[in-house]
């Protein structure tokens, strides 16, 4: 599976932040959707995030930083 096809998740602390992240990413043309995350997969127990193509992770993280939307770790590859 190529990087363009794999899915990654940028984690957030809450469903509200995940929704804000989704809107911010859609605004810049990155397809993303809110998803729940098993809290045991993250250091801080993040239970929400946005799922997106792994190929878009770098521009997505830049967009979230620019919009001051806090996010945690990025999970990905084999989703």
MARVOSE-116329 format. One record per residue (C-alpha): residue number from 1; residue in three letters; x, y, z. Coordinates in steps of 0.05 Angstrom, whole numbers, m for minus. Layout:
MARVOSE-116329
  nr rest      X      Y      Z
 NUM  ALA      X      Y      Z
...
END
This chain:
MARVOSE-116329
  nr rest      X      Y      Z
   1  UNK      0      0      0
   2  UNK     28     68    m19
   3  UNK     35    126     28
   4  UNK    m20    163    m10
   5  UNK    m68    106      5
   6  UNK    m50     94     78
   7  UNK    m89    130    132
   8  UNK    m60    166    191
   9  UNK    m93    197    252
  10  UNK    m72    263    283
  11  UNK    m96    257    355
  12  UNK   m131    311    397
  13  UNK   m152    316    469
  14  UNK   m226    323    455
  15  UNK   m280    313    404
  16  UNK   m288    389    401
  17  UNK   m215    398    381
  18  UNK   m221    342    330
  19  UNK   m281    376    298
  20  UNK   m243    443    296
  21  UNK   m184    406    264
  22  UNK   m229    373    213
  23  UNK   m259    440    192
  24  UNK   m190    473    188
  25  UNK   m163    417    145
  26  UNK   m223    416     99
  27  UNK   m215    491     91
  28  UNK   m145    481     62
  29  UNK   m166    423     18
  30  UNK   m143    364     60
  31  UNK   m195    310     66
  32  UNK   m203    291    139
  33  UNK   m256    261    184
  34  UNK   m265    258    259
  35  UNK   m252    190    290
  36  UNK   m247    161    359
  37  UNK   m180    133    381
  38  UNK   m164     79    433
  39  UNK   m133    122    489
  40  UNK    m82     68    504
  41  UNK    m49     82    437
  42  UNK    m26    152    458
  43  UNK     19    177    515
  44  UNK    m33    226    540
  45  UNK    m94    183    531
  46  UNK   m122    224    472
  47  UNK   m188    193    452
  48  UNK   m204    232    389
  49  UNK   m170    253    325
  50  UNK   m176    266    251
  51  UNK   m163    211    200
  52  UNK   m129    232    136
  53  UNK    m83    206     82
  54  UNK    m12    196    109
  55  UNK     14    236     50
  56  UNK    m22    297     78
  57  UNK      5    293    150
  58  UNK     59    346    143
  59  UNK     16    400    110
  60  UNK    m41    382    158
  61  UNK      3    392    220
  62  UNK     27    458    191
  63  UNK    m45    481    180
  64  UNK    m65    462    251
  65  UNK     m5    499    280
  66  UNK    m22    560    238
  67  UNK    m94    558    264
  68  UNK    m69    545    335
  69  UNK   m106    480    342
  70  UNK    m72    436    393
  71  UNK    m58    365    372
  72  UNK    m20    306    401
  73  UNK     16    248    368
  74  UNK      5    224    297
  75  UNK    m12    151    290
  76  UNK     m8    118    224
  77  UNK     13     74    170
  78  UNK    m27     10    175
  79  UNK    m96     38    189
END
